[in-house]
């Protein structure tokens, strides 16, 4: 485990998540502070920040809290347990592959949406430029 601990404000700044969101993820069991200060403040490590970043990246792709929890459970078990049997390891890897495929599909949908949005913005810009030329000419 990393030696450096950060308070929730620093973690919020690094992850670009609000304090409220980080606390919500703690309440739902997605992330747990690695320690508490003597004053009771939540203390996080780089590992905790990395976990929050996974959650942050899953959110805009439409993954649910349960799906986030399931993926994090699979990756935690893969990372922590070198003594996993081959069958269990393969089952966990297949869970991760399923999420990777879903993420890839969501990314492709977002690319299509972005392309359409860019086309729309370009159409509006061309209209405004045409109007500006007509007004000036």
C-alpha positions in Angstrom: 0.0 0.0 0.0 1.2 3.5 -0.7 2.5 5.4 2.3 1.1 8.9 1.4 -2.4 9.6 2.6 -4.6 12.4 1.2 -7.6 14.0 2.6 -10.9 14.0 0.7 -10.4 17.5 -0.6 -7.1 16.6 -2.4 -8.7 13.4 -3.8 -11.7 15.5 -5.0 -9.3 17.9 -6.8 -7.3 15.0 -8.3 -10.3 13.0 -9.5 -12.5 16.0 -10.4 -15.3 14.5 -8.3 -17.2 16.4 -5.7 -16.9 15.7 -2.0 -20.5 14.6 -2.0 -19.9 12.2 -4.9 -16.9 10.6 -3.2 -18.9 10.2 0.0 -21.8 8.7 -1.9 -19.4 6.2 -3.5 -18.2 5.3 0.0 -21.8 4.9 1.3 -22.6 2.6 -1.6 -19.4 0.5 -0.9 -17.6 1.4 -4.1 -14.6 2.9 -2.3 -13.5 2.9 1.3 -11.0 5.3 2.7 -7.8 3.5 3.5 -7.5 5.2 6.9 -8.9 7.9 9.2 -7.0 10.6 10.8 -7.1 11.1 14.6 -9.7 13.7 14.0 -11.8 11.3 12.0 -11.1 12.7 8.5 -11.1 10.3 5.6 -7.6 9.4 4.3 -7.0 8.0 0.9 -4.1 6.5 -0.9 -3.0 6.4 -4.6 -4.8 3.1 -4.9 -8.0 4.7 -3.7 -7.6 7.5 -6.2 -7.1 4.9 -9.0 -10.3 3.1 -7.9 -12.2 6.4 -8.0 -10.8 7.1 -11.5 -12.2 3.7 -12.7 -15.6 4.7 -11.3 -15.4 8.2 -12.8 -14.6 6.7 -16.2 -17.4 4.1 -16.1 -20.1 6.7 -15.1 -20.4 8.5 -18.5 -20.5 5.2 -20.3 -23.8 4.4 -18.5 -22.6 1.7 -16.1 -24.7 1.3 -13.0 -23.3 1.3 -9.5 -23.9 -2.5 -9.3 -21.9 -3.0 -12.5 -19.1 -0.8 -11.1 -19.1 -2.8 -7.9 -19.0 -6.1 -9.9 -16.1 -4.9 -12.1 -14.1 -3.6 -9.1 -14.7 -6.8 -7.3 -13.3 -8.8 -10.2 -10.3 -6.6 -10.7 -9.6 -6.5 -6.9 -9.7 -10.3 -6.7 -7.4 -10.7 -9.8 -5.0 -8.2 -8.3 -5.0 -9.5 -4.8 -5.1 -13.3 -5.1 -2.2 -15.0 -6.8 -3.5 -18.3 -5.5 -6.7 -18.2 -7.7 -7.4 -21.4 -9.5 -7.3 -21.4 -13.2 -11.0 -21.7 -13.5 -11.8 -18.9 -11.1 -9.1 -16.7 -12.7 -10.7 -17.3 -16.2 -14.2 -16.5 -14.9 -13.0 -13.2 -13.4 -11.1 -12.4 -16.6 -14.3 -13.1 -18.6 -16.2 -10.7 -16.3 -13.6 -8.0 -17.1 -13.7 -8.8 -20.8 -17.5 -8.4 -20.8 -17.1 -4.9 -19.3 -14.4 -4.1 -21.8 -16.7 -5.1 -24.7 -19.5 -3.0 -23.3 -17.2 0.0 -22.8 -16.0 -0.3 -26.4 -19.6 -0.4 -27.6 -20.5 2.7 -25.6 -17.4 4.5 -26.9 -18.5 3.8 -30.4 -22.0 5.1 -29.7 -20.4 8.3 -28.3 -18.2 8.7 -31.4 -21.3 8.6 -33.6 -23.0 11.1 -31.3 -20.0 13.4 -31.4 -19.8 13.2 -35.1 -23.4 14.1 -35.5 -22.9 17.0 -33.0 -19.9 18.3 -34.9 -21.9 18.1 -38.2 -24.7 20.1 -36.6 -22.3 22.7 -35.2 -20.7 23.0 -38.6 -24.1 23.5 -40.3 -24.9 26.3 -37.8 -21.5 27.9 -38.3 -21.9 27.8 -42.1 -25.3 29.3 -41.8 -24.0 32.1 -39.6 -21.0 32.8 -41.9 -23.4 32.9 -44.9 -25.7 35.3 -43.1 -22.7 37.5 -42.1 -21.5 37.6 -45.7 -25.0 38.5 -47.0 -25.3 41.2 -44.5 -21.9 42.7 -45.2 -22.1 42.4 -49.0 
